Amino acid sequence: MPLLLYPSLLLLGTTLTFRAGLRVLSRLPLPVHVRGNPLHTWRWRNLLVSFAHSIVSGLWALLCVWETPEMLVEIETASSLSGYFLVCFSTGYFIHDSLDIVLNKQAQASWEYLLHHVLAIFAFSSGVFKGSFVAGGVLILLVEISNIFLTIRMMLKLSNHQDSVFYKINKYINLVMYFLFRVAPQAYLTMYFLRYLGQRTQGAFLLGILLMVDMMILVYFSRLLRSDFCSNGRAPPYRNKDKFLTE
């Protein structure tokens, strides 16, 4: 069996696992505000899968760093079997979610999500198929700790609970986690990969992806601040046409 077939089968398996997870989670009852609206129903179920992925992969990434602390400094060469499986697991999620967006004809409305997923798939392919920069993939996935609270925020807005006490508490936790697990790891990795600037290597390719994601993170952060902290103390209502990441 060709060597590249093994990671391909892993990706296929994880993608199908998330597709199956979507079917299972789709059986859960819907919030009252979501029922009867096909678009909101799809988004709610999509967010449920995203929430599950964030919890598993975020905690898994922390465990990988705790078990193999050299991942913090040897970003290109450090690796572990657990870290490799984590990168495969999350790549499968990004493939699943990209398919879910496209198959449900939401590519235009959610193009930022789709672009992010495509960049992540290309970046993680370095670890999946070449076995290099696995540590970098694990450190990037620390962002999923932040995504737990970001997804809670979006689900509360989608279910029309943006004025609840829980939403107000979560928005501050979300801001702290955004800095700790999204901005900080991204800045650290960008500084590391700047050493590949001007080279024609795999590291330079990953640097290009990181810089594009950096710009997206800054845009998302400005939108988050404007929505949650610059709106006269009241969260704006969820609008049917809005994208996830513009809220």
MOUR-V694816 format. One record per residue. N is the residue number from 1. RES is the residue in one small letter. SS is DSSP state (H for helix, E for strand, - for the rest). Layout:
<<N,RES,SS> <N,RES,SS>>
This chain:
<<1,m,-> <2,p,-> <3,l,H> <4,l,H> <5,l,H> <6,y,H> <7,p,H> <8,s,H> <9,l,H> <10,l,H> <11,l,H> <12,l,H> <13,g,H> <14,t,H> <15,t,H> <16,l,H> <17,t,H> <18,f,H> <19,r,H> <20,a,H> <21,g,H> <22,l,H> <23,r,H> <24,v,H> <25,l,H> <26,s,-> <27,r,-> <28,l,-> <29,p,-> <30,l,-> <31,p,-> <32,v,-> <33,h,-> <34,v,-> <35,r,-> <36,g,-> <37,n,-> <38,p,H> <39,l,H> <40,h,H> <41,t,H> <42,w,H> <43,r,H> <44,w,H> <45,r,H> <46,n,H> <47,l,H> <48,l,H> <49,v,H> <50,s,H> <51,f,H> <52,a,H> <53,h,H> <54,s,H> <55,i,H> <56,v,H> <57,s,H> <58,g,H> <59,l,H> <60,w,H> <61,a,H> <62,l,H> <63,l,H> <64,c,H> <65,v,H> <66,w,H> <67,e,H> <68,t,-> <69,p,H> <70,e,H> <71,m,H> <72,l,H> <73,v,-> <74,e,-> <75,i,-> <76,e,-> <77,t,-> <78,a,-> <79,s,-> <80,s,-> <81,l,H> <82,s,H> <83,g,H> <84,y,H> <85,f,H> <86,l,H> <87,v,H> <88,c,H> <89,f,H> <90,s,H> <91,t,H> <92,g,H> <93,y,H> <94,f,H> <95,i,H> <96,h,H> <97,d,H> <98,s,H> <99,l,H> <100,d,H> <101,i,H> <102,v,H> <103,l,H> <104,n,-> <105,k,-> <106,q,-> <107,a,-> <108,q,-> <109,a,-> <110,s,-> <111,w,H> <112,e,H> <113,y,H> <114,l,H> <115,l,H> <116,h,H> <117,h,H> <118,v,H> <119,l,H> <120,a,H> <121,i,H> <122,f,H> <123,a,H> <124,f,H> <125,s,H> <126,s,H> <127,g,H> <128,v,H> <129,f,H> <130,k,H> <131,g,-> <132,s,-> <133,f,-> <134,v,H> <135,a,H> <136,g,H> <137,g,H> <138,v,H> <139,l,H> <140,i,H> <141,l,-> <142,l,-> <143,v,H> <144,e,H> <145,i,H> <146,s,H> <147,n,H> <148,i,H> <149,f,H> <150,l,H> <151,t,H> <152,i,H> <153,r,H> <154,m,H> <155,m,H> <156,l,H> <157,k,H> <158,l,H> <159,s,-> <160,n,-> <161,h,-> <162,q,-> <163,d,-> <164,s,-> <165,v,H> <166,f,H> <167,y,H> <168,k,H> <169,i,H> <170,n,H> <171,k,H> <172,y,H> <173,i,H> <174,n,H> <175,l,H> <176,v,H> <177,m,H> <178,y,H> <179,f,H> <180,l,H> <181,f,H> <182,r,H> <183,v,H> <184,a,H> <185,p,H> <186,q,H> <187,a,H> <188,y,H> <189,l,H> <190,t,H> <191,m,H> <192,y,H> <193,f,H> <194,l,H> <195,r,H> <196,y,H> <197,l,-> <198,g,-> <199,q,-> <200,r,-> <201,t,-> <202,q,H> <203,g,H> <204,a,H> <205,f,H> <206,l,H> <207,l,H> <208,g,H> <209,i,H> <210,l,H> <211,l,H> <212,m,H> <213,v,H> <214,d,H> <215,m,H> <216,m,H> <217,i,H> <218,l,H> <219,v,H> <220,y,H> <221,f,H> <222,s,H> <223,r,H> <224,l,H> <225,l,H> <226,r,H> <227,s,H> <228,d,H> <229,f,H> <230,c,-> <231,s,-> <232,n,-> <233,g,-> <234,r,-> <235,a,-> <236,p,-> <237,p,-> <238,y,-> <239,r,-> <240,n,-> <241,k,-> <242,d,-> <243,k,-> <244,f,H> <245,l,H> <246,t,H> <247,e,->>
